Amino acid sequence: MQLTAKPSLNHALLISICTPDFKGDEATESLAELGRLVTTLGFKVVGTQSQKQSSTKKVNVLGLGKLAEIAHLTGNKGEVSVDDGEDIFEETAEELMDETAFAEIPSDNLPFACADVVVFDCDLSPSQLRNVENQLGVEVFDRTGIIIEIFSRHARTKTAKLQVEIARLNYVAPRLRESSCGDKERQMGKGAGETTLELNRRAVRDQLAELKRELVSVQNEMKGRRSQRSELFCVALVGYTNAGKSSLMRSITGSDVEGENKLFATLDTTVRALFPITQPRILVSDTVGFIKKLPHDLVASFHSTLAEAHDASLLLYVVDASDPSFRAQLDVVHGVLEEVGVENSKKLLILNKSDLLSAEQQQALMEEFPEAMMTSARNKADVSKLHKYIVSIAQDEMIEEEIIVPYTANGIIGEIRSKMSVTKEEYESEHIKLTVRSNAIDLARLKKRMSSL
């Protein structure tokens, strides 16, 4: 399933199902986040509706009364028919206007913008999805479908495209439906007795198998590149989507990493050297952002991408400190990283976007998180402070030793300066005495080479 209609023409109605385990502020914040997800796809959100249910697993995810209300908001295109529709229509239109604070409502024959897409802030089973679509007569999507569509549109590298396509096909496979002519085709012998649905399902299985084989090959290449970088000190930026990781990455590496004020602007892991350049070099990686209810298939698919965080010497947990819900978002980040297996790495909490906070708010946050660092990617002093912190942590992990290099050893001095930090040098009659700081691997390699001179 993909969003086939042009997003610019679609008006979306968001539906929240409140259960005993999902209600109150949590449900409100989740629905607001769904609105940002839908807007990222180019839809215009024209309203929200909610209903209390004991569970989201019922065959009919909506009650008949609420279904009738939503049917009026979507233009009565489906199978729902209710008595006294006019009274319900007037009441729901007023409720819609009270509940939403979205953009201006276009003027047409209806007193509100008629929605042609309905999006649920929960996961729907294939049968639930089919039932609601038949009842309303419009396209219906659940939260997972929207997230997968965003990932599909934003993937750039081959690895990300493979990972997202695998997750998309896993989502689509159980939602394939029989075409109206499927039985006729089978009766006529087309497809060796298989219906169109069976053929489509087999095609998806074959495509998934091929994509997984291709992904294993690409992941092995990525593993090789990570192995080559393993000797260097690596920093990984991790955090919730739209926390400002890419902007911070751009600031501390001087790179042109894409950074946009929208969800999941970055899906592909980008690795750059810390700037100003240090010796030895320090690498910084920008990883995919997390989100509540991140589909399991996407977490599984992005394990190789998140391996950058697994292998990092330092994790920078970036949060948007101006977002009141950042504490809950931080819990999501912890949960996903725990699932990936990142547990013992050194960590620093970055309270980002501090330029959007008042002095009082900044002070309160620093009292609450005394070990954190308050930053703004737009503030050069903050960027410099973070740069110095990263360098100091990298230096702490290095070994300091004295190396004696004969003047006859051609090329050794240049190699040392390119890979190590020289803190002291003394020129004597037959050799140069250097005090260097480096990782154990480079030092061992240098000593082995020196012994063969």
C-alpha positions, 0 to 999 in steps of 0.5 A: 500500500502506498499513498497514490493520491497527490498529497497536495490535494488531500485533506486528512482527518486524524483519529485517536483511539483512547484506551485505559493504557493510552489516554490523557496527555500521552494520547494528546501529544501522540495525536499532535505528533501524528499531525506533524507526520501527516503534514510532512507528507504534504497533507493538510490536516483539517480536524481531529476526532477521538473515541474511548475504547477498551482496546484497539483490537476490536473488529470494528475499531470505531463505534457506530455513532462515531463512525457516523460522525466521521462519515459526515466529515468525509462526505458520506461516500461509504456504506454507513447510513444513520438516521437523523444525519442532519443533526449529527452533521451539524454537531460534528462540524461544530466539534471539528472546528472546536477541536482543531487549530489548523490552517484556514478552512477552504470555502465550498458547499460544506461548512468545513473542509471535507476530509478525503483521507482518514489517519488513525493514531494506532495500528490497524489490522488488515481486516480493520483497515478494510472495514473502515475503508468500506464504511467511509469510502475514503482512503484510510491509513494507520500510524505505521503506514504513514511512517513507512511512507515517509521513510520511503520518500526520504531514503537516499542511499542504497542501504536505506532504500533497501531497508525501507522497502523491506519494511514496506513490503512486510507491511503491505503483504498481509494487506493485499486484497483480492481483485474483483476479477480474481475468481474469474481468472482462476476459473479460466485457468489463468495463472495455473489455478492461482488467483490474482491475490495469490500471484501478488503475494508470491511476487511480494515474497520473491521480492522480499527474498531478493531484497534481503539477499541484496541488503546482506551484501550491502551490510557486509560492505558497511561492516567493512567500512566501519571496521576500517574506521574502528581505530579512530575515535567515533561520536554518534549523534542519536535522538528523536526525529527533528531534535536538531541532530543534522544541524548540530552535525553541520555545525561541528563538522563544517559539512553540508549535511541536510537539516530541515525542520521536518520529521525524518529529514535524515534517514541515511547515516552520514559520517564526517570528521570533526572540524577544526580537524584534530590529529588523530581525526575524530569522526562524527556520525548522524543517525536516523531519528527515532519516534514513538511506536516506531514500526518493529520492521523499521527498527529491525531493518535499520539495525545496520544503520544504528550499528554506527551508534553501537560502535561509537566511543561517545554517544551524544543524546540530542533532544529538542529542549524547547519541546515540553515532551522531550523527556518522553522522547528521551525514553523512546531513544533509550528504548530503541538503543537498548533494543539495538544493544547499545548499553555501555557507551559513554553518553552526554545529554545535549539540550539542543535548541536553547536559543528558543528558551528563556534564561529561566527555562535554561536555568531550570533545565540545567538544575534538572540535568546537571550533567547535560550540556545546553547548546544551540547549533546557531551559537558559535560559542556553544559549538566551540564548547561541544568541540572542546568537550569531544576532543577532551574525551577523545584525548582521555582515551589515548595513550601518551608515549615517547618515540625516538625517530632517527633522522634517517627514518624517511617518512616516519615523522610525516606519518606520526603527524598525520595520525597522532597528536604530537605534544612535545618534540626535542631535536638531538644530534642523531634523532628527534624525541617526540611525545605523542598521544595516540590510540593503542593500535596506531602506537603498536603499528608504529613501534613494529615499523620502528623495530624493523628500521 
